[in-house]
Amino acid sequence: MTQAHSPQASSPQASSQSAPLAQGPPAQSPSVQSPSAQGPSPQAQHYQDESARPPAYAPSSANPPRQSPARDALTALRHEVGKAVVGQEAAVTSMVIALLCRGHVLLEGVPGTAKTLLVRSFSKALQIETKRVQFTPDLMPGDITGSLIYDSRTSQFTFREGPVFTNLMLADEINRTPPKTQAALLEAMEERQVTVDGTPRLLPDPFMVAATQNPVEYEGTYPLPEAQLDRFLMKIRIDLPERDAEIEVLNRHSRGFDPRDLDAAGLIAVAGPRELEQARHEVRSVIIHPQVMAYIVDVVRATRMSPSLQIGVSPRGATAILNTSRAWAWLSGRDYVSPDDVKALAFPTLRHRVTLRPEAELEGVTTDSVIESILATVPVPR
């Protein structure tokens, strides 16, 4: 009901929770002048205006964005989900990026901010199967992965699939179940399979876990361990809606909107697994310049040396921000990754991979403010 990263530049704290992802694609880089038949190469040309020189990380031969039906279909997801959920374009885009990268998302927000409705609307617009599991203290691992059931008619054990055998699994309030059950998701999230009675069973493709948790109420909860947090590609914060967005929510409900009936809201499937697979193929062709790779490494290494952090970002986090930046560049219509793409995805990709020192928490420091400070100090390639 509100964007996961609402664009606010009025204060450092607000900007730390924001990202260019919510503001639209970064500005496109100027195209390189095409050489004449007898003229010098593009690298040897002199630019009358220095600001027109293309950045070093852009390809030497700039090509106009190619038309991509897969990109158009995934871009239409935001509009389609908007028929049921108000102001969640950035969160929908983050979920699309996670699917493109074969990753998982952790949605964090107070109750009543349409986290469950967002996932249901997303799955319907993408025409994929979804299953919801309400995590409770008495939930067992077999309730998620499935178990062997004895069939008295055949005198044999047969495997009954659990809700993890789906395309999009909604793990509602994941921090309300004990670590033993939380760990049942580790193999599914990383290996995309579950092992029951020594037999591995592959999960369908695409497969994504969208877990939710309440950031305020901690009584009776089991915080996710670092090992499992690191399995989530992105942590998306669902904030309370702005005043105009909340008025629109009331207007829709006054006109008879029923969040349990998405068909009545007019939601239709605008994309499917075929478009998603084609999109993944196109994302792999996005160019990443060595300078941008070095910039990602510098940002990650800066988290390990920050005096406010007890644990910095691991190499897995570096590959995560590389993949999400590449997917966002493709969604933006470019065939190369820019430092702006890295900055846009730094907050949702890194905020759950770092741990604050206790003294920093007492001083009111947040993970987002630390990441913001690092992005402001690490030199950006030009």
Secondary structure, 3 states (H helix, E strand, C coil): CCCCCCCCCCCHHHHHCCCHHHHCCCCCCCCCCCCCCCCCCHHHCCCCCHHHCCCCCCCCCCCCCCCCHHHHHHHHHHHHHCCCCCCCHHHHHHHHHHHHCCCCEEEECCCCCCHHHHHHHHHHHHCCCEEEEECCCCCCCHHHHEEEEEECCCCEEEEEECCCCCCEEEEECHHHCCHHHHHHHHHHHHHCEEEECCEEEECCCCCEEEEEECCCCCCCCCCCCHHHHCCCCEEEECCCCCHHHHHHHHHHHHCCCCCCCCCCCCCCCCCCHHHHHHHHHHHCCCECCHHHHHHHHHHHHHHHHCCCEEECCCHHHHHHHHHHHHHHHHHCCCCECCHHHHHHHHHHHHCCCCEECHHHHHCCCCHHHHHHHHHHHCCCCC
